[in-house]
Amino acid sequence: MTATVPALSIGAALRRWREIRRLSQLELAVRADISTRHLSFLETGRSRPSGEMVLRLAEHLDLPLRERNRLLLVAGYAPAYPQTALTASRMAPARAAVRQVLAGHEPYPAVVVDCSWQMVDANQSLTIFTDLVAPDLLAPPVNVLRVSLHPDGLAPHIANLGQWRAHLLARLARQVELTGDAGLVALDDELRGYPSDGPEPDIGLPGPGDIVVPLRLRHDGGELAFISTIATFGTPLDVTLAELSIESFYPADERTAVLLRERTRR
């Protein structure tokens, strides 16, 4: 994925992230338990931070592990957090945990994505969605946001497209703000250019009986309704694991639950 912190000095990079987080020097200094004078010297280049100080500031700036590594490189230090391929032997416990979650969620759909929304894994029940999608959108690498909102993807089948689209774009916007990633910015621009056949609310207000934003899918002359949860690894120290998330879809009504159970039996 394209890195996004430009070729700045470490001081300028720290200042950039502090401004992105909308923190004053005083606020960040208090959080990191250092003086504002010291932070000012770091940002202006009058002092050079140690690797420990870079990581302390990155922690209080709430930076993803990938960006913490990048700051360390900018400061002249080696990355602290490994980025291990999910297929590596040391990742076997993580792979097993992911597969257990996916298998245990049957007969309901679940999908694993990375930080750029590329599909990493999924259970068999996800075909309730992918069977409705044009084959070219399912050619690897599969981007689940593109699949969801593309005119040849799920979009024509989503009954509450405006509401669901607003929900997904809001999630992506928060991720862009958190990471500053140029690839996600480009994806956001692409998705916002797709057509939508319904109003997109600025604020997620509930419809009748809704407790969360549902996904309402037209299916076989009727409508299926889903709610979703997102799971991540609780204490990741590897970039790959930190960037994985599992989105699990649950039936929001009895008709959807029955159809999914029967579909699995068939």
N, C-alpha and C positions, 0 to 999 in steps of 0.2 A: 504494500500500500504506500502511496506517495507520502513522504514525510512533509511536515508543514511548517516547522519552526525554521525561519530563514537563517542565512549564514550571518548571524549577529554575534556580537561579543556576549559573554555570559551575563554581564550586567544588563545589557539591552534586552536579552532574552528574558531575564527575571522580571525586568520592568514591564515588558510586553505582557507576560502572563499575569502579573499583578493587576494591570489595567484591564485585561480581559475578565478577570475575576471581580473587577470593580472594588478593589481594596485600596485604601490609602496606605502610605508607607507606615503610618502609625498602627493601623489595624493589623497589617501583616507582621510588623515587628513584635507587637504584643502576642499574637498567636504563636510566633516562633521563639518567643522569649529572648529576643535580642534588642539592642538599642536601635532607635530610628537612625541615629548617626551611622552606625555600622551598616545598616541596610542601605542607606544613602550612598555610602562609600562603595558598597558592592555594586549598586546599580550604575554608578558613574564610572566605575573602573578604577577607582583610587585604591580599592582593596580587592584581592583575589580570594574567592571563597574556597574553603577546603571541600573535598568530596562530601564529607559529612554535612557541611552547611548546605551544599546544593540539595542534598536529599531532604534535609530538614525543611528547607523552604518549599521544595516540591511537594512534600507531604501536606504542608499547611496551605498550599495553593491547590490542593486536591487534584494533582495531575495524574493521568493514567501512567502505568508503568512504562509504556513506550516513550512517553514524553519525558519521564524522569531520566531514562537512559540517554535521550537526546541532549538534555541539559548537561548531563555529566560529560558527554563527548564535546560539547561546546566549551565546557570549562577545562578540557584537557585531561579528563579522567576516563577510565574504562567503564563501560556499562555495568551496572550492578545487578540487573535482572536478566536472566537467560530468556531466550525465545526458542523453545524446543518444538520441533515438528510433532504434531499430535500422534503420528505413527511411530515415534521413537519408543524404544522399550521402556524407558523411565516413565513414560506417560501412560503405561498400561493401566494403572489404577484409575486414572482420570477417564480413560476411554471406557473402562468397565462401568464406572459410575454413570457416565452419559448414556451408555447402552441400557443400563438397568432402568434409568428414568424413562427412556423412550419406550422400552418394552413394557414397563409397568403401566404406562399411560394408555396402552391399547384398551379398548377399541377407539380411543379418541386421538385426534391428530396432535403431533408434536414435532418441532423442528429445532435444530441447533444452528446458530449463526455465529459468525465472527464479527469483529468490530465494524467491518464494512458492509455488513448485511449479506455476506455470501453464505449460502447454505453449506454447512459442514456435514450434517447428518440429519436423518429424519426417520420416523417410524412408518410402517406400511399404511397407516390410516391417513397420512397426509394426502394420499391420492384422492380423497374427497375434494381437495382443492386443486391439485395438479392435473387431474383429469379434465379440468375445464380450461386449461391454459394451452396456448399455441406451443407446439413442440420446440420451435426455435428459442423460446424464452426459457426452456428447460435444459438447453445445452450448457454444460459447465463452462465457466463458473456461473451458478444460478444466484441471482440477486433477488432476495425474497420481497424487497420493497418494489422493485421493478415488476416482478411477477404479480404483485398485488394490485398495482395501480396502472399498469400498461393497458391500453385499449384492447390488446390481444391477450391479456392476462385475465385475472379475476375480476377486474373492474366492471365489465358489463354484467356480471352475475351478482354484484353486491347491491342489495336493495337499499342500503343506507350509505351509498358511496361517499356523499359529501361529508357525513359525520365520520366515517371510518378513515377517509383520506385526511381529514383535518387531524385526527388522532395520530396517524402515522407520521405526518409531516411535523407535528409538534414534537414527537419523540425524536425525530431526526434533527430538528432544530436544536433541541437540548443537547444532543450528542455533538453537534457541530460546535456549540458554545463551549462544551466541556473539553473537546480535543483540539479544536481549530484545524481539523484535518482538511486538506485541499480536496482529496478524493470525495469526502462526504459533502463538501460544499458543491462540487460538480454534480453529485447525485441528487442533491436537494434541488438544484436548478433544473435538472432533467425532469424530475418527478413533478415539479410545479408547472411544467409546460404541458403535462398530459391533460386531456379534457376531463371534465367532471360534469355529471348530469344533475347535480344537486347542490344546494347551498352548503358552504363550509363554515361552520360556526367558529367564531374566534374563541369562545369559551365552551367547554364541554358541559352542557346542561342535560340532565336526564330526560329521556322520553317517558311515556307512561309505563310504569313498572320497571324501568331500568335502574340497576344499581351500579353498573359499570358501562363503559362504551361497548356495545355488542357488535359483533360481526354478523350481519344478516345476509344470508346467501340464498339466492334463488336456486332451487334444485328440484327437478322433476315436477314442475308445475306447482310446487309449494315453496316454502321458505324454511331454511334452517337457521338457528341462532346459536352463536358461540360467545363465550367469554374466555379470557385468556389470563394466564399467569406467566411470569418471567422468573427463571432461576439462574443464578450465577454461582461460581465457586466462591466460598465464603472468605478464604484467606489466601488468595493466589500470590505466589512469588515468581511466577513465570508469565511472560507477556502473553503467550498463546492462551493460557488458561484464563488470565485476567480478561481477555477479550471475547471469551465464549459466553453465550447465553442460550438458554433453552426456553422457547416459548411453547407452552402447553395450552391447548384449546379444550374447553369443557362445554358440554351442551348447556344451553341457557334455558331450554324447555324440554318437556318430556318427549315431544315428537322427535326432536333432534337426537335425543339419547336412544330412543327405540330404533330409529333408522340406522344409527352408527353401530349399534349392537347387532342388528340383523345383517347389515352389510358385512361385518366381520365374519359372522357365521357362514354367510354365503361364500 
